[in-house]
Amino acid sequence: SAASDVYKRQINDREEMKDILYVLNGTKRVTKNESIQDAPINIDDEIKVDFHFIEAGVSTIFVYKKNNSYYIEQPYNGIYQISGDEYNSIEKLVR
């Protein structure tokens, strides 16, 4: 099943977290698509990132490839296109 293919890694290192957030903050919000589900569907090479905030609980994003383009999706917020380089940067940080 697709769910078993999801790679999980906990990142506690502050510098690694800063690097991931830097890539995420650099993304231009290109797509106007709304996210209307808990997780993206019909996608490839999914990376799920859960940010655990002491004050605010957990915030989840998905980074993935679909139709030869790369995206970041924040459930119920939005879907944003990123470059292949940005995808690869995040992948290197989390794998």
PyMOL commands that place a pseudoatom at each C-alpha (Angstrom):
pseudoatom trace, name=CA, resn=SER, resi=1, chain=A, elem=C, hetatm=0, pos=[0.000, 0.000, 0.000]
pseudoatom trace, name=CA, resn=ALA, resi=2, chain=A, elem=C, hetatm=0, pos=[1.093, 3.573, -0.574]
pseudoatom trace, name=CA, resn=ALA, resi=3, chain=A, elem=C, hetatm=0, pos=[0.939, 4.372, 3.132]
pseudoatom trace, name=CA, resn=SER, resi=4, chain=A, elem=C, hetatm=0, pos=[3.669, 1.873, 3.935]
pseudoatom trace, name=CA, resn=ASP, resi=5, chain=A, elem=C, hetatm=0, pos=[5.965, 3.617, 1.440]
pseudoatom trace, name=CA, resn=VAL, resi=6, chain=A, elem=C, hetatm=0, pos=[6.008, 6.819, 3.477]
pseudoatom trace, name=CA, resn=TYR, resi=7, chain=A, elem=C, hetatm=0, pos=[9.440, 7.411, 4.935]
pseudoatom trace, name=CA, resn=LYS, resi=8, chain=A, elem=C, hetatm=0, pos=[9.465, 8.709, 8.500]
pseudoatom trace, name=CA, resn=ARG, resi=9, chain=A, elem=C, hetatm=0, pos=[12.340, 10.415, 10.241]
pseudoatom trace, name=CA, resn=GLN, resi=10, chain=A, elem=C, hetatm=0, pos=[12.258, 12.615, 13.284]
pseudoatom trace, name=CA, resn=ILE, resi=11, chain=A, elem=C, hetatm=0, pos=[14.433, 15.700, 13.079]
pseudoatom trace, name=CA, resn=ASN, resi=12, chain=A, elem=C, hetatm=0, pos=[15.459, 17.231, 16.360]
pseudoatom trace, name=CA, resn=ASP, resi=13, chain=A, elem=C, hetatm=0, pos=[18.506, 19.118, 15.140]
pseudoatom trace, name=CA, resn=ARG, resi=14, chain=A, elem=C, hetatm=0, pos=[17.794, 22.842, 15.154]
pseudoatom trace, name=CA, resn=GLU, resi=15, chain=A, elem=C, hetatm=0, pos=[20.031, 23.544, 12.161]
pseudoatom trace, name=CA, resn=GLU, resi=16, chain=A, elem=C, hetatm=0, pos=[18.332, 20.882, 10.029]
pseudoatom trace, name=CA, resn=MET, resi=17, chain=A, elem=C, hetatm=0, pos=[14.940, 22.307, 10.969]
pseudoatom trace, name=CA, resn=LYS, resi=18, chain=A, elem=C, hetatm=0, pos=[16.121, 25.782, 10.028]
pseudoatom trace, name=CA, resn=ASP, resi=19, chain=A, elem=C, hetatm=0, pos=[17.317, 24.473, 6.663]
pseudoatom trace, name=CA, resn=ILE, resi=20, chain=A, elem=C, hetatm=0, pos=[13.951, 22.862, 5.918]
pseudoatom trace, name=CA, resn=LEU, resi=21, chain=A, elem=C, hetatm=0, pos=[12.056, 25.980, 6.976]
pseudoatom trace, name=CA, resn=TYR, resi=22, chain=A, elem=C, hetatm=0, pos=[14.370, 28.113, 4.850]
pseudoatom trace, name=CA, resn=VAL, resi=23, chain=A, elem=C, hetatm=0, pos=[13.486, 26.081, 1.754]
pseudoatom trace, name=CA, resn=LEU, resi=24, chain=A, elem=C, hetatm=0, pos=[9.786, 26.169, 2.622]
pseudoatom trace, name=CA, resn=ASN, resi=25, chain=A, elem=C, hetatm=0, pos=[9.793, 29.906, 3.286]
pseudoatom trace, name=CA, resn=GLY, resi=26, chain=A, elem=C, hetatm=0, pos=[11.507, 30.506, -0.037]
pseudoatom trace, name=CA, resn=THR, resi=27, chain=A, elem=C, hetatm=0, pos=[8.701, 28.958, -2.054]
pseudoatom trace, name=CA, resn=LYS, resi=28, chain=A, elem=C, hetatm=0, pos=[6.620, 31.294, -4.113]
pseudoatom trace, name=CA, resn=ARG, resi=29, chain=A, elem=C, hetatm=0, pos=[2.941, 30.545, -3.733]
pseudoatom trace, name=CA, resn=VAL, resi=30, chain=A, elem=C, hetatm=0, pos=[2.364, 29.787, -7.382]
pseudoatom trace, name=CA, resn=THR, resi=31, chain=A, elem=C, hetatm=0, pos=[-0.621, 27.483, -7.408]
pseudoatom trace, name=CA, resn=LYS, resi=32, chain=A, elem=C, hetatm=0, pos=[-3.928, 28.780, -6.206]
pseudoatom trace, name=CA, resn=ASN, resi=33, chain=A, elem=C, hetatm=0, pos=[-5.282, 25.312, -5.544]
pseudoatom trace, name=CA, resn=GLU, resi=34, chain=A, elem=C, hetatm=0, pos=[-6.878, 24.734, -2.204]
pseudoatom trace, name=CA, resn=SER, resi=35, chain=A, elem=C, hetatm=0, pos=[-6.113, 21.622, -0.219]
pseudoatom trace, name=CA, resn=ILE, resi=36, chain=A, elem=C, hetatm=0, pos=[-9.361, 19.919, 0.756]
pseudoatom trace, name=CA, resn=GLN, resi=37, chain=A, elem=C, hetatm=0, pos=[-8.144, 16.667, 2.300]
pseudoatom trace, name=CA, resn=ASP, resi=38, chain=A, elem=C, hetatm=0, pos=[-5.891, 15.273, 5.012]
pseudoatom trace, name=CA, resn=ALA, resi=39, chain=A, elem=C, hetatm=0, pos=[-3.244, 14.137, 2.516]
pseudoatom trace, name=CA, resn=PRO, resi=40, chain=A, elem=C, hetatm=0, pos=[-2.560, 14.477, -1.207]
pseudoatom trace, name=CA, resn=ILE, resi=41, chain=A, elem=C, hetatm=0, pos=[-3.680, 11.671, -3.534]
pseudoatom trace, name=CA, resn=ASN, resi=42, chain=A, elem=C, hetatm=0, pos=[-2.309, 10.213, -6.789]
pseudoatom trace, name=CA, resn=ILE, resi=43, chain=A, elem=C, hetatm=0, pos=[1.207, 11.482, -6.130]
pseudoatom trace, name=CA, resn=ASP, resi=44, chain=A, elem=C, hetatm=0, pos=[4.777, 10.184, -6.289]
pseudoatom trace, name=CA, resn=ASP, resi=45, chain=A, elem=C, hetatm=0, pos=[7.800, 10.432, -4.009]
pseudoatom trace, name=CA, resn=GLU, resi=46, chain=A, elem=C, hetatm=0, pos=[5.877, 11.747, -1.023]
pseudoatom trace, name=CA, resn=ILE, resi=47, chain=A, elem=C, hetatm=0, pos=[7.728, 13.308, 1.884]
pseudoatom trace, name=CA, resn=LYS, resi=48, chain=A, elem=C, hetatm=0, pos=[5.576, 14.007, 4.936]
pseudoatom trace, name=CA, resn=VAL, resi=49, chain=A, elem=C, hetatm=0, pos=[6.942, 16.590, 7.353]
pseudoatom trace, name=CA, resn=ASP, resi=50, chain=A, elem=C, hetatm=0, pos=[5.388, 17.035, 10.796]
pseudoatom trace, name=CA, resn=PHE, resi=51, chain=A, elem=C, hetatm=0, pos=[6.496, 20.094, 12.725]
pseudoatom trace, name=CA, resn=HIS, resi=52, chain=A, elem=C, hetatm=0, pos=[5.935, 19.679, 16.459]
pseudoatom trace, name=CA, resn=PHE, resi=53, chain=A, elem=C, hetatm=0, pos=[5.537, 23.041, 18.140]
pseudoatom trace, name=CA, resn=ILE, resi=54, chain=A, elem=C, hetatm=0, pos=[5.596, 23.244, 21.908]
pseudoatom trace, name=CA, resn=GLU, resi=55, chain=A, elem=C, hetatm=0, pos=[2.891, 25.915, 22.020]
pseudoatom trace, name=CA, resn=ALA, resi=56, chain=A, elem=C, hetatm=0, pos=[0.789, 25.058, 18.983]
pseudoatom trace, name=CA, resn=GLY, resi=57, chain=A, elem=C, hetatm=0, pos=[0.835, 21.299, 18.511]
pseudoatom trace, name=CA, resn=VAL, resi=58, chain=A, elem=C, hetatm=0, pos=[1.627, 19.644, 15.178]
pseudoatom trace, name=CA, resn=SER, resi=59, chain=A, elem=C, hetatm=0, pos=[1.667, 21.200, 11.730]
pseudoatom trace, name=CA, resn=THR, resi=60, chain=A, elem=C, hetatm=0, pos=[1.952, 18.810, 8.773]
pseudoatom trace, name=CA, resn=ILE, resi=61, chain=A, elem=C, hetatm=0, pos=[3.052, 19.430, 5.216]
pseudoatom trace, name=CA, resn=PHE, resi=62, chain=A, elem=C, hetatm=0, pos=[3.544, 17.081, 2.288]
pseudoatom trace, name=CA, resn=VAL, resi=63, chain=A, elem=C, hetatm=0, pos=[6.246, 17.529, -0.317]
pseudoatom trace, name=CA, resn=TYR, resi=64, chain=A, elem=C, hetatm=0, pos=[5.705, 15.493, -3.475]
pseudoatom trace, name=CA, resn=LYS, resi=65, chain=A, elem=C, hetatm=0, pos=[5.982, 15.033, -7.209]
pseudoatom trace, name=CA, resn=LYS, resi=66, chain=A, elem=C, hetatm=0, pos=[2.960, 14.941, -9.506]
pseudoatom trace, name=CA, resn=ASN, resi=67, chain=A, elem=C, hetatm=0, pos=[2.957, 15.021, -13.309]
pseudoatom trace, name=CA, resn=ASN, resi=68, chain=A, elem=C, hetatm=0, pos=[6.680, 15.873, -13.379]
pseudoatom trace, name=CA, resn=SER, resi=69, chain=A, elem=C, hetatm=0, pos=[6.194, 18.937, -11.171]
pseudoatom trace, name=CA, resn=TYR, resi=70, chain=A, elem=C, hetatm=0, pos=[6.935, 19.366, -7.471]
pseudoatom trace, name=CA, resn=TYR, resi=71, chain=A, elem=C, hetatm=0, pos=[4.634, 20.664, -4.786]
pseudoatom trace, name=CA, resn=ILE, resi=72, chain=A, elem=C, hetatm=0, pos=[4.263, 21.450, -1.121]
pseudoatom trace, name=CA, resn=GLU, resi=73, chain=A, elem=C, hetatm=0, pos=[0.793, 20.877, 0.275]
pseudoatom trace, name=CA, resn=GLN, resi=74, chain=A, elem=C, hetatm=0, pos=[-0.428, 22.021, 3.634]
pseudoatom trace, name=CA, resn=PRO, resi=75, chain=A, elem=C, hetatm=0, pos=[-3.678, 20.148, 4.328]
pseudoatom trace, name=CA, resn=TYR, resi=76, chain=A, elem=C, hetatm=0, pos=[-6.730, 22.427, 4.260]
pseudoatom trace, name=CA, resn=ASN, resi=77, chain=A, elem=C, hetatm=0, pos=[-4.514, 25.433, 3.504]
pseudoatom trace, name=CA, resn=GLY, resi=78, chain=A, elem=C, hetatm=0, pos=[-2.990, 25.349, 0.044]
pseudoatom trace, name=CA, resn=ILE, resi=79, chain=A, elem=C, hetatm=0, pos=[-0.869, 23.665, -2.602]
pseudoatom trace, name=CA, resn=TYR, resi=80, chain=A, elem=C, hetatm=0, pos=[2.252, 25.459, -3.768]
pseudoatom trace, name=CA, resn=GLN, resi=81, chain=A, elem=C, hetatm=0, pos=[4.585, 24.622, -6.628]
pseudoatom trace, name=CA, resn=ILE, resi=82, chain=A, elem=C, hetatm=0, pos=[8.297, 24.325, -5.885]
pseudoatom trace, name=CA, resn=SER, resi=83, chain=A, elem=C, hetatm=0, pos=[11.319, 23.645, -8.058]
pseudoatom trace, name=CA, resn=GLY, resi=84, chain=A, elem=C, hetatm=0, pos=[12.997, 20.276, -8.444]
pseudoatom trace, name=CA, resn=ASP, resi=85, chain=A, elem=C, hetatm=0, pos=[16.022, 21.743, -6.658]
pseudoatom trace, name=CA, resn=GLU, resi=86, chain=A, elem=C, hetatm=0, pos=[13.903, 22.719, -3.669]
pseudoatom trace, name=CA, resn=TYR, resi=87, chain=A, elem=C, hetatm=0, pos=[12.365, 19.239, -3.609]
pseudoatom trace, name=CA, resn=ASN, resi=88, chain=A, elem=C, hetatm=0, pos=[15.823, 17.663, -3.702]
pseudoatom trace, name=CA, resn=SER, resi=89, chain=A, elem=C, hetatm=0, pos=[17.039, 19.938, -0.900]
pseudoatom trace, name=CA, resn=ILE, resi=90, chain=A, elem=C, hetatm=0, pos=[14.186, 18.853, 1.351]
pseudoatom trace, name=CA, resn=GLU, resi=91, chain=A, elem=C, hetatm=0, pos=[14.648, 15.206, 0.377]
pseudoatom trace, name=CA, resn=LYS, resi=92, chain=A, elem=C, hetatm=0, pos=[18.349, 15.342, 1.312]
pseudoatom trace, name=CA, resn=LEU, resi=93, chain=A, elem=C, hetatm=0, pos=[17.513, 16.853, 4.678]
pseudoatom trace, name=CA, resn=VAL, resi=94, chain=A, elem=C, hetatm=0, pos=[14.940, 14.245, 5.627]
pseudoatom trace, name=CA, resn=ARG, resi=95, chain=A, elem=C, hetatm=0, pos=[16.227, 10.964, 4.184]
for i in range(1, 95): cmd.bond("trace and resi %d" % i, "trace and resi %d" % (i + 1))
show_as sticks, trace
zoom trace
